[in-house]
Amino acid sequence: MAGAGDTVKVHYHGTLDSGEVFDSSLQRAPLTFTVGSGQVIEGFDDAVRGLAVGESVSVRLEPEQAYGERDPAAVMTVWREGAPEGLAVGDHLQLDNGLVVTVVGISETEIHLDLN
């Protein structure tokens, strides 16, 4: 049974209420983390506590158990010049500070990024 301080390896498949998949480890290596260390969001950490090796669980996380409520003000606009070729709406980019953002709009001169 997984408990605080245990290192675990898990596969996960994250979906939004709409059913859209926002992240999945199924096509890559499992996520490895130490339970209770703050390395993953609270709801994910809580979901694995008490699980045995090979056991699976489905959970629905509320915003406060994950990344918080969506902030409509957390959308920024940057100049398109110097952006990667072939960039499309829905693509994810990692900024220099490590933050992963979603491209939500592209014009001739600008790119709109969602930081939520």
N, C-alpha and C positions, 0 to 999 in steps of 0.2 A: 504494500500500500504506500503510495507516494505521500510524503510528509515534508514539513519544513526542513530545509537543508539537503534534501535528496536532489541529485542531478538526474533529470529525466530527458528522454528523447521522445518527441511526439510528432505525429503528422496531424495536420489540421486543414480544414476547408472552411473559410469564412465567407458568409453571404450576407447581403443586405436584406431587409424585409421584402424587397422586390424580387428576391431570388438571385439577383446579380452577384456573381462571385467577385469579391474584392481582393482575395488573396488565398493561396493554397500551397501547401508544401508537398502535395502528392506527386509532382513531377520533379522534385528535388529532394535533397537530404532532409530528414526530420529536424525540427527545431529542438535544440538542446539548451536547457536552462536549469538553474537551481531554484527549486520551489521556495517561495517566500523571500527571495532575494531582491525583488523589485525589477528583475530583468525583463519581465513581460507585464502586460496590463493586468490589473487586479482580477478581473473576471476570468481571464485565462488561467491565471495562477490558481484561483479558487476552484476552477473546474477540474483540475488534475489532482487536487488533494484527495486522498483516499482511494484513488484508482489503483488497481493491480496491473501488473505487466500484461499487455494484450487486451486490456479492457478498453472500451470506447464509451463516449458520452456525447450527447447533443445538448447544447445550452444556448439560450438566447440572452445576450448581454444588453443591459440598459446602458445608455451613453455614459452615465457616471461610473460604470464598471470598466469602461474602455477609454475612449479618447475625449469624452465630454460631448456636449451639444455642438452641432454644426454652427460655426460663426460666419454669417454672411459677409462680415467685414474682412474676413481672411482670404480675400481674393486680391491678387496683385497683377499689375500690368508691367511687362518688360518689353524692351525693344526687340524686334525680331532679328535684327542684324546679329550675326554670329551664332544663331541658333542651329542645332543639328538639322541636316537635310532630311526631308521626309517626315518631319514632325507632324503629328496628327492629333486632333482632339481626342482625349481619352488616354493619351500616352502619359507615362509617369517619368518624371525627371528627378535626379538627385542634385540639389544645389550644392554650392561649395561648402556650406555649413553642415551638410549631411541630411538636411530636411528633404523628404520626398514629397513632391507636389504633383498635381494632376493638371494637364493642359485642358482648359475648358473653353478656349476660344483662340482663333488665329485670324489676324487680318494681314494686309500687305505689310504693315509696319510694326505691328504689336502682337504679343502673345499674352493671353490671360491665364494666370495660374491660380489654382485653388490650393490653399495651404492647409485646409482642414484634413 
